Amino acid sequence: MVIKLILLFFFFGTMIVIGVYCRRHSTNVQSFVLGSRNVGPWLTAFAYGTSYFSAVVFVGYAGQFGWKYGVASTWIGLGNALIGSLLAWVVLGRRTRIMSNHLSATTMPDFFGKRFLSKPLKIAASAIVFVFLVPYTASVYTGLSRLFGMAFDVPYSVCVIVMAVLTGAYVILGGYMATAINDFIQGLIMLVGIALVIAAVLNGKGGFTQALFELAKIPSESAATLGQQGAYTSFFGPDPVNLLGVVVLTSLGTWGLPQMVHKFYAIKDERSIKTGTIISTIFAVVISGGCYFLGGFGRLFDSPVLYDANGAVVYDSIVPYMLSSLSDLLIGIVIILVLSASMSTLSSLVLTSSSTLTLDFLKDNILKNLNEKRLLILMRLLIVFFIVLSVVLALNPPTFIAQLMGISWGALAGAFLAPFLYGLYWKGVTRAAVWASFLTGTGITVTNMFWGYLSSPINAGAVAMLAGLVVVPLVSLISPKLSRQETETIFSCYDESVTVKKKIALPGDEKA
């Protein structure tokens, strides 16, 4: 217990000190929300990765999908790395930075408002962000609190409140730079921690080969594989179709999440984009791949304590139970690991939500002509409000974590992914198409919550995203376009000339 407490106090103390240090760099809206668009590759890449992976992944998703799909759940982690990180940086990174700076957009709703010259779109997008980030935040609390309960026997409510207060403190103090620096430190902890935990858990089962051998003996519960042995160690697992749905939601979904795309707004320069792409991808392979790989061995720890009174598996209990037999030092490291992942994600969520509500909804609509100082005060107050609201939901959460995250990711990515992606590349996207995507994404997610015509929020989210990718071009083809002059002005940012060294690009008129 002493070891655990020392690690916790050191961790919390570091976070607060960084918040205090960064306060002097957060004196205006641009610095508080975007770090003055001067954030380097390492900080941006780690901020992206740590915002991506939280207790939701380590406890909720790794436990649930590792139990369902076995070692094949590692594909989810690889999908997160290749689609959710590598391709996201390559496809979105540079263009997002260029156009958001050209339009002076500080948030995703602000981007929609200025890219499509529509204030109602901006307001609608800010409302979607605020409403659907709350359940995601609650899911972060839930996963972390289960691990705290296992390690310290601390009541769930106490864990939620303490985490909320500490995260709120350093975000309120230092804004984006405080979260970015803390994300970097927390990311390093996550990298070391996940390697140690995987090695320790597998070693407790006789090593990797022996653990795989034992897992292969367990018959599948999937109707598709008819109870055959070896399904949980097979290449695509016992249910490849639903596995693909999880890969789509958790990987492609990041392209439309405002707290993820926001990282590209703040990046410094071209070198930072290239370096950040590599770092972010490697980080995702290790963290996400490691989490799902570990969860894939969950059935080796099958026990009556993992089931509720009705005989159903409590997925959120699987990973904590797998870790409960580790040494005190390793459990302490696990707590810091998951705390790092969760607080980095939570800080990104509360900053995104408060800045969106302040800049895109209240400013110039309800509270007009606010100066920089009052905007910052309002933003900090809304951080408190958002944290309190998410705590209230977290204290009475749905059955399991993945349900919460699936609802949030499905609605946000379903609404925003297609119009944001097409809007960066295609001049022909119309306002009507953006509205159609907003309605499609939130509509599929919300109606599925009530009628359940799709098997889970995960599948509903994947369908919502794919539907948006079809709806936006179709509606754009039959609805009124923005004027040619307006779109040419918006896209002119891509045609501005820059000078680079020959090692980056050869001049077109160079003679042999």
C-alpha positions in Angstrom: 0.0 0.0 0.0 2.9 2.4 0.8 4.4 1.8 -2.6 1.1 2.4 -4.4 0.5 5.6 -2.4 4.0 7.0 -3.0 3.6 6.4 -6.8 0.2 8.1 -6.7 1.3 11.2 -4.8 4.3 11.6 -7.0 2.2 11.3 -10.1 -0.5 13.7 -8.9 2.1 16.2 -7.7 3.9 16.3 -11.1 0.6 16.9 -13.0 -0.3 19.9 -10.8 3.2 21.4 -11.0 3.0 21.3 -14.8 -0.4 22.9 -14.7 1.0 25.8 -12.6 4.1 26.1 -14.8 2.0 26.4 -18.0 -0.4 28.9 -16.5 1.8 31.8 -17.7 1.6 30.4 -21.3 -2.2 30.4 -21.2 -3.0 34.1 -21.2 -5.3 34.3 -24.2 -7.8 32.1 -26.1 -5.3 30.9 -28.8 -2.7 29.8 -26.2 -5.3 28.2 -23.9 -7.1 26.2 -26.6 -4.3 25.6 -29.2 -1.0 26.3 -27.5 -0.6 29.2 -30.0 -0.4 26.6 -32.8 3.3 26.0 -31.8 3.3 22.5 -30.4 6.1 20.2 -31.6 5.9 16.6 -32.9 6.6 14.6 -29.7 4.1 16.5 -27.7 1.4 16.4 -30.4 2.0 12.7 -31.2 1.8 11.7 -27.5 -1.2 14.0 -27.0 -3.0 12.3 -29.9 -2.1 8.8 -28.6 -2.9 9.3 -25.0 -6.2 11.0 -25.9 -7.0 8.0 -28.0 -6.4 5.3 -25.4 -7.8 5.4 -21.9 -9.2 3.1 -19.3 -12.0 2.5 -21.8 -9.6 0.6 -23.9 -7.4 -1.0 -21.2 -10.3 -2.2 -19.0 -13.5 -2.1 -21.0 -12.6 -2.8 -24.6 -9.6 -5.1 -24.0 -11.7 -7.2 -21.5 -14.8 -7.4 -23.6 -13.3 -8.0 -27.0 -10.5 -10.1 -25.7 -13.1 -12.4 -24.1 -15.2 -12.5 -27.3 -12.5 -12.8 -30.0 -9.4 -14.2 -28.1 -6.0 -13.3 -29.5 -7.6 -12.1 -32.7 -8.7 -9.0 -30.8 -5.1 -7.8 -31.4 -6.3 -6.8 -34.9 -8.3 -4.0 -33.2 -5.1 -2.6 -31.9 -3.3 -2.9 -35.2 -6.3 -1.3 -36.9 -6.1 1.6 -34.4 -2.4 2.0 -35.3 -2.7 1.8 -39.1 -6.1 3.4 -39.7 -6.7 5.5 -36.5 -3.2 6.9 -36.3 -1.0 6.4 -39.4 -3.7 7.1 -42.1 -5.4 9.8 -39.9 -2.1 11.7 -39.8 -1.4 11.2 -43.5 -4.9 12.1 -44.8 -6.0 14.7 -42.3 -2.9 16.1 -40.5 -1.4 18.6 -43.0 -4.7 19.7 -44.6 -6.4 20.2 -41.2 -3.5 22.4 -40.0 -3.4 24.4 -43.2 -7.2 25.1 -43.6 -7.9 25.6 -39.9 -5.2 28.2 -39.8 -6.4 29.8 -43.0 -10.0 30.0 -41.7 -8.8 31.0 -38.1 -10.8 28.0 -36.8 -10.1 26.9 -33.3 -12.5 24.0 -32.9 -14.3 21.5 -35.2 -17.7 23.4 -35.0 -15.8 26.6 -35.8 -14.4 24.8 -38.8 -17.8 23.7 -40.1 -19.2 27.3 -39.6 -16.3 28.9 -41.6 -15.8 26.2 -44.2 -19.4 26.1 -45.1 -20.2 29.7 -44.2 -23.1 28.7 -41.9 -23.6 29.9 -38.4 -26.4 27.4 -37.8 -24.1 24.5 -38.7 -21.5 25.8 -36.2 -24.2 25.9 -33.4 -25.6 22.5 -34.3 -22.1 20.9 -34.3 -21.2 22.5 -30.9 -24.4 21.1 -29.4 -23.6 17.6 -30.7 -20.1 17.8 -29.3 -21.3 18.9 -25.9 -24.1 16.3 -25.6 -22.1 13.3 -26.8 -18.8 13.9 -25.1 -20.5 13.5 -21.7 -21.1 9.7 -22.0 -17.5 9.2 -23.3 -16.1 11.1 -20.3 -18.3 9.0 -17.9 -16.9 5.8 -19.4 -13.3 7.0 -18.6 -14.2 7.4 -14.9 -15.9 4.0 -14.8 -12.9 2.0 -16.1 -10.4 3.7 -13.9 -12.5 3.4 -10.8 -12.8 -0.4 -11.1 -9.0 -0.7 -11.0 -8.8 1.6 -8.0 -11.4 -0.5 -6.2 -9.3 -3.6 -6.9 -6.0 -2.0 -5.7 -7.1 0.2 -2.8 -10.6 -1.0 -1.9 -11.7 2.6 -2.3 -15.4 3.4 -3.0 -16.2 4.0 -6.6 -17.6 7.5 -6.0 -14.5 8.6 -4.2 -12.3 7.5 -7.2 -14.5 9.4 -9.6 -14.5 12.6 -7.7 -10.8 12.6 -6.9 -9.9 12.0 -10.5 -12.2 14.7 -11.7 -10.8 17.3 -9.3 -7.2 16.6 -10.2 -7.7 16.6 -13.9 -9.8 19.7 -13.8 -7.1 21.5 -11.7 -4.3 21.2 -14.3 -6.5 21.8 -17.3 -8.0 24.9 -15.8 -4.5 26.1 -14.8 -2.5 25.5 -18.0 -4.9 24.8 -20.8 -3.7 22.9 -23.9 0.0 23.2 -23.2 -0.4 21.7 -19.7 -2.4 18.8 -21.2 0.2 18.3 -23.9 3.2 18.1 -21.6 1.3 15.9 -19.1 0.2 13.7 -22.0 3.9 13.2 -23.0 4.8 12.1 -19.5 1.8 10.0 -19.2 2.5 8.4 -22.5 6.0 7.4 -21.5 4.5 5.7 -18.4 2.0 3.9 -20.5 4.7 2.5 -22.9 6.8 1.1 -20.0 3.8 -0.1 -18.0 2.0 -2.1 -20.8 5.2 -4.0 -21.6 5.8 -4.9 -17.9 2.2 -5.9 -17.4 2.0 -8.2 -20.4 5.2 -9.9 -19.5 4.1 -10.4 -15.9 0.6 -11.8 -16.7 1.8 -14.2 -19.4 4.7 -15.3 -17.1 2.1 -16.2 -14.5 0.5 -18.6 -17.0 3.8 -20.3 -17.9 4.9 -18.0 -20.6 3.5 -17.0 -24.0 3.6 -20.5 -25.6 2.0 -22.3 -22.7 -0.7 -19.6 -22.4 -1.5 -19.9 -26.1 -1.6 -23.7 -25.8 -4.1 -23.5 -22.9 -6.2 -20.9 -24.6 -6.5 -23.2 -27.7 -8.2 -25.8 -25.6 -11.2 -23.6 -24.8 -14.2 -24.3 -27.0 -15.7 -21.3 -28.8 -19.1 -19.9 -27.6 -19.8 -18.4 -31.1 -22.5 -20.0 -33.2 -20.4 -19.4 -36.3 -17.7 -21.7 -35.1 -19.9 -24.3 -33.5 -18.0 -24.7 -30.3 -14.7 -25.8 -31.9 -11.5 -25.6 -30.0 -8.7 -23.3 -31.1 -11.1 -20.5 -32.2 -9.7 -18.1 -29.6 -6.1 -18.5 -31.0 -7.1 -18.5 -34.7 -6.1 -15.7 -37.1 -9.5 -14.0 -37.3 -11.1 -15.4 -34.1 -14.5 -16.9 -33.7 -16.5 -14.0 -35.1 -14.6 -12.1 -37.8 -17.6 -10.0 -39.0 -18.3 -8.4 -35.7 -14.6 -8.1 -35.1 -14.4 -6.0 -38.3 -17.1 -3.7 -37.0 -15.1 -3.0 -33.8 -12.0 -2.3 -35.9 -14.0 0.2 -38.0 -15.5 2.0 -35.1 -12.4 2.3 -32.9 -10.0 3.1 -35.8 -11.9 5.1 -38.4 -13.9 6.8 -35.7 -10.9 9.0 -34.6 -11.1 10.8 -37.9 -14.4 12.5 -36.8 -13.7 13.0 -33.1 -13.2 16.7 -32.3 -10.8 16.0 -29.4 -8.6 14.0 -31.7 -8.7 16.2 -34.8 -8.0 19.2 -32.5 -4.4 18.0 -32.1 -3.8 18.7 -35.8 -4.9 22.3 -35.4 -2.1 23.0 -32.9 0.9 21.3 -34.6 3.8 23.5 -35.3 5.2 22.8 -38.8 5.8 20.3 -41.6 8.6 18.5 -39.8 6.4 18.1 -36.8 3.7 16.4 -39.0 6.1 13.9 -40.5 7.8 13.1 -37.2 4.5 13.0 -35.3 3.0 10.5 -37.8 5.8 8.0 -37.1 5.7 8.5 -33.3 1.9 8.3 -33.1 1.8 5.1 -35.1 4.4 3.3 -33.0 2.7 4.5 -29.8 -0.6 3.0 -31.0 1.0 -0.3 -32.0 2.5 -0.7 -28.5 -0.4 0.6 -26.4 -3.5 -0.5 -28.3 -2.0 -3.6 -29.7 -0.6 -4.5 -26.3 -4.0 -3.9 -24.5 -6.0 -6.1 -26.9 -3.3 -8.7 -27.0 -3.4 -8.9 -23.2 -7.2 -9.0 -23.1 -7.1 -11.9 -25.6 -6.0 -14.2 -22.8 -8.9 -13.2 -20.5 -10.6 -16.6 -20.7 -7.6 -18.2 -19.0 -8.7 -16.4 -15.9 -12.3 -17.6 -16.0 -13.8 -17.4 -12.5 -17.2 -17.2 -10.7 -16.3 -13.6 -9.6 -16.5 -12.5 -13.3 -20.2 -13.3 -13.5 -23.3 -11.4 -12.2 -26.3 -12.8 -10.5 -27.9 -13.7 -13.9 -24.8 -15.6 -15.0 -23.7 -13.0 -17.5 -20.0 -12.0 -17.8 -19.2 -8.6 -16.3 -16.6 -7.5 -19.0 -15.3 -4.6 -17.0 -14.1 -7.0 -14.3 -12.0 -9.2 -16.5 -8.8 -7.2 -16.8 -8.8 -6.0 -13.1 -9.1 -9.7 -12.1 -6.3 -10.7 -14.4 -4.1 -8.1 -12.7 -5.2 -8.8 -9.1 -2.5 -11.5 -8.6 0.4 -9.3 -9.6 2.9 -7.9 -7.0 2.2 -4.6 -5.2 4.8 -2.8 -7.3 3.3 -4.0 -10.6 -0.2 -3.2 -9.4 1.0 0.3 -8.5 2.5 0.6 -12.0 -0.8 -0.6 -13.5 -2.7 2.0 -11.6 -0.4 4.8 -12.8 -0.6 3.4 -16.3 -4.4 3.5 -16.4 -4.5 6.7 -14.5 -2.2 8.3 -17.1 -4.3 7.0 -20.0 -7.5 8.1 -18.4 -6.5 11.6 -17.2 -4.9 12.4 -20.6 -8.2 11.4 -22.3 -10.3 13.2 -19.8 -8.3 16.4 -20.0 -8.7 16.4 -23.8 -12.4 15.9 -23.5 -13.1 18.6 -21.0 -11.0 21.1 -22.9 -12.7 20.3 -26.2 -16.1 20.5 -24.7 -15.6 23.7 -22.8 -13.9 25.5 -25.6 -16.6 24.4 -28.1 -19.4 25.6 -25.8 -17.7 28.9 -25.1 -16.4 29.8 -28.6 -19.0 28.2 -30.8 -22.2 28.5 -28.9 -22.2 31.2 -26.2 -19.8 33.7 -27.8 -21.6 36.1 -30.3 -24.9 34.2 -29.8 -25.8 34.6 -26.1 -22.9 36.4 -24.5 -21.8 39.0 -27.0 -18.7 41.2 -27.2 -16.7 39.3 -24.5 -13.0 40.2 -24.2 -10.2 37.7 -24.0 -10.0 37.7 -20.2 -13.7 37.0 -19.8 -13.7 34.3 -22.4 -10.9 32.5 -20.5 -12.8 32.8 -17.3 -16.0 31.5 -18.9 -14.1 28.6 -20.5 -12.6 27.6 -17.1 -16.0 27.8 -15.5 -17.4 25.5 -18.2 -14.6 23.0 -17.6 -15.9 22.7 -14.0 -19.5 22.4 -15.2 -18.6 19.7 -17.8 -16.7 17.7 -15.2 -19.5 17.9 -12.7 -22.0 16.8 -15.3 -19.9 13.8 -16.4 -19.3 12.8 -12.8 -23.1 12.7 -12.2 -23.5 10.4 -15.1 -20.5 8.3 -14.1 -22.0 7.7 -10.6 -24.9 6.0 -12.2 -23.5 4.4 -15.4 -25.0 1.9 -17.9 -24.1 -1.8 -17.6 -20.7 -1.7 -19.2 -18.1 0.7 -20.4 -18.1 -0.2 -24.1 -21.8 0.8 -24.3 -21.0 4.3 -23.2 -18.1 4.8 -25.5 -19.9 3.2 -28.5 -22.7 5.7 -28.1 -20.4 8.7 -28.0 -18.0 7.6 -30.7 -20.8 6.5 -33.0 -22.7 9.8 -32.8 -19.7 12.1 -33.0 -17.8 10.3 -35.7 -21.0 9.4 -37.6 -22.0 13.1 -37.7 -18.6 14.7 -38.3 -16.3 12.3 -40.1 -17.7 12.5 -43.6 -18.3 16.3 -43.9 -14.9 17.1 -42.3 -13.0 14.7 -44.5 -14.7 15.7 -47.7 -14.6 19.3 -46.7 -10.8 19.3 -46.6 -10.5 17.8 -50.1 -13.6 18.5 -52.2 -15.0 21.9 -53.1 -18.4 20.4 -54.0 -19.6 19.6 -50.4 -22.8 21.5 -49.7 -24.4 22.8 -46.5 -27.3 20.4 -47.0 -24.9 17.4 -47.2 -23.4 18.5 -43.8 -26.8 18.7 -42.3 -27.7 15.3 -43.7 -24.5 13.8 -42.2 -25.3 15.4 -38.8 -28.8 13.9 -38.8 -27.7 10.5 -40.1 -24.9 10.0 -37.5 -26.8 11.1 -34.5 -30.1 9.6 -35.8 -28.7 6.1 -36.2 -27.0 6.2 -32.8 -29.9 7.6 -30.9 -32.6 5.5 -32.5 -30.6 2.3 -32.0 -30.4 3.2 -28.3 -34.2 2.9 -28.0 -35.1 0.2 -30.6 -31.9 -1.8 -30.8 -32.2 -2.8 -34.5 -28.4 -3.2 -34.6 -26.8 -5.7 -32.2 -24.7 -3.1 -30.2 -23.7 0.6 -30.0 -20.4 -0.5 -31.6 -22.1 -1.8 -34.8 -24.4 1.2 -34.8 -21.4 3.6 -34.7 -19.7 1.8 -37.5 -22.8 1.9 -39.7 -23.3 5.6 -38.9 -19.8 6.4 -40.0 -20.0 4.4 -43.2 -23.5 5.9 -44.0 -22.1 9.4 -43.7 -19.4 8.6 -46.2 -22.2 7.7 -48.7 -24.7 10.4 -47.7 -22.5 13.4 -48.0 -21.5 13.0 -51.7 -25.0 11.9 -52.8 -26.7 14.9 -51.1 -23.9 17.3 -52.4 -24.7 16.2 -56.0 -28.4 17.2 -55.8 -28.3 20.3 -53.5 -27.3 23.9 -54.0 -23.5 24.6 -54.0 -21.5 27.3 -52.4 -20.5 30.0 -54.8 -17.4 29.4 -56.9 -15.8 32.5 -55.5 -16.4 31.4 -51.9 -14.9 28.0 -52.4 -11.9 29.3 -54.3 -11.1 31.7 -51.5 -11.4 28.9 -48.9 -9.2 26.5 -50.9 -6.6 29.1 -51.9 -4.6 28.2 -48.8 -3.5 24.9 -50.5 -2.1 26.8 -53.5 0.2 29.2 -51.6 3.9 28.7 -52.6 6.5 27.7 -50.0 10.2 27.2 -50.3 11.8 23.9 -49.4 15.2 22.2 -49.6 16.0 19.9 -52.5 16.2 16.9 -50.1 12.5 17.3 -49.6 11.3 18.1 -53.2 13.2 18.4 -56.5 12.5 21.5 -58.5 10.4 20.8 -61.7 12.6 22.9 -64.0 16.0 21.5 -63.0 18.1 20.4 -65.9 20.0 17.1 -66.1 
